[in-house]
Amino acid sequence: MTDTWILYWLACEHQKTYVGITNDLAKRFKTHQAGRGGRFTRAFRPTAILAVQPFPDRASASRAERWLKAQGVAGKRAWARNHLSDPADQSSVQAIDREAVRPLRESAEPGGNAEPPN
């Protein structure tokens, strides 16, 4: 366990996604996969960690989590572009798009901000 808190975005079964925070990502991911992480991830087991962003404390990670959960799929994809768990794998984020395949956008909305508050 560490003092650093992590905001994470998971790909789950049935093309669902999940956003959460933790201070031990490996342990939390295993917990989610085992069906003990929460109601949503019991129903839709995680298949991959799409993106992560570290924060110095739980309060700032919680603010970022609220911000990210309020974003639509396009907003989450824009955020993930800068925080991929594997920077070489842009395809994992593009696969989350529920519409036609289209390129990642720099921000969620025209003039919008693709970064959570600190």
C-alpha positions in Angstrom: 0.0 0.0 0.0 1.2 3.5 -0.8 0.3 7.1 -0.1 -0.3 7.7 -3.8 -3.9 7.3 -5.0 -4.7 6.1 -8.5 -7.7 7.1 -10.6 -8.3 4.1 -13.0 -10.6 3.3 -15.9 -11.4 -0.4 -16.6 -12.7 -2.2 -19.6 -15.3 -4.7 -18.5 -17.3 -7.5 -20.0 -20.1 -6.6 -22.5 -18.3 -3.4 -23.6 -18.9 -1.7 -20.2 -16.4 0.4 -18.4 -15.8 1.3 -14.8 -14.0 4.2 -13.1 -12.6 4.1 -9.6 -9.8 5.1 -7.2 -7.4 3.0 -5.1 -4.1 3.2 -3.4 -3.2 -0.3 -4.5 -4.1 -0.9 -8.2 -2.9 -4.4 -8.6 -4.8 -5.6 -5.5 -7.9 -3.7 -6.4 -7.9 -5.1 -10.0 -7.6 -8.6 -8.7 -10.5 -7.9 -6.2 -12.7 -6.7 -9.1 -11.8 -9.7 -11.2 -12.7 -12.0 -8.4 -16.2 -10.4 -8.2 -15.5 -8.9 -4.8 -14.9 -5.3 -5.8 -18.3 -3.8 -6.0 -21.8 -4.4 -7.4 -21.0 -3.2 -11.0 -17.8 -5.2 -11.3 -19.5 -8.3 -9.9 -22.0 -8.1 -12.8 -19.4 -7.0 -15.5 -16.0 -8.4 -14.7 -13.0 -6.3 -15.7 -10.9 -7.4 -18.6 -8.2 -4.7 -18.7 -6.9 -1.5 -17.2 -7.3 1.1 -19.8 -5.9 4.2 -18.2 -4.5 5.4 -14.8 -3.6 8.7 -13.3 -1.7 9.1 -9.9 -2.7 11.7 -7.3 -0.9 12.7 -4.1 -3.9 12.1 -1.8 -7.4 10.6 -1.6 -9.2 13.9 -1.8 -7.7 14.9 -5.1 -8.3 11.4 -6.5 -11.9 11.5 -5.4 -12.4 14.9 -7.1 -10.9 13.5 -10.3 -13.1 10.4 -10.0 -16.3 12.5 -9.8 -15.1 14.6 -12.7 -14.3 11.6 -14.9 -17.6 9.8 -14.0 -19.5 12.9 -15.2 -17.8 12.7 -18.6 -19.4 10.8 -21.5 -17.5 8.1 -23.4 -15.9 10.7 -25.6 -14.6 12.6 -22.5 -13.3 9.5 -20.9 -11.5 8.6 -24.1 -10.0 12.0 -24.3 -8.7 11.7 -20.8 -7.4 8.2 -21.4 -5.4 9.3 -24.4 -3.0 11.0 -21.9 -3.1 8.3 -19.2 -3.0 5.0 -21.0 -1.9 2.1 -18.9 0.0 0.9 -22.1 0.8 4.1 -24.1 1.4 1.9 -27.2 -2.2 0.6 -27.1 -4.5 3.3 -28.5 -6.8 0.6 -29.8 -8.0 -0.4 -26.4 -9.5 3.1 -25.9 -10.8 3.3 -29.4 -12.6 0.0 -28.9 -14.7 1.6 -26.1 -16.4 3.9 -28.6 -20.0 2.7 -28.9 -20.6 4.6 -32.1 -18.8 4.2 -35.4 -15.0 4.0 -35.2 -13.7 7.5 -35.2 -10.4 9.1 -34.1 -9.8 10.1 -30.5 -10.6 13.8 -29.9 -8.3 16.0 -27.9 -11.1 17.1 -25.5 -14.5 15.9 -24.5 -16.3 18.9 -26.1 -15.2 21.7 -28.4 -13.2 24.0 -26.1 -13.6 21.4 -23.3 -11.0 20.2 -20.8 -9.8 16.6 -21.1 -8.2 16.8 -17.6 -9.8 16.5 -14.2 -9.3 19.1 -11.6 -6.5 18.6 -9.1 
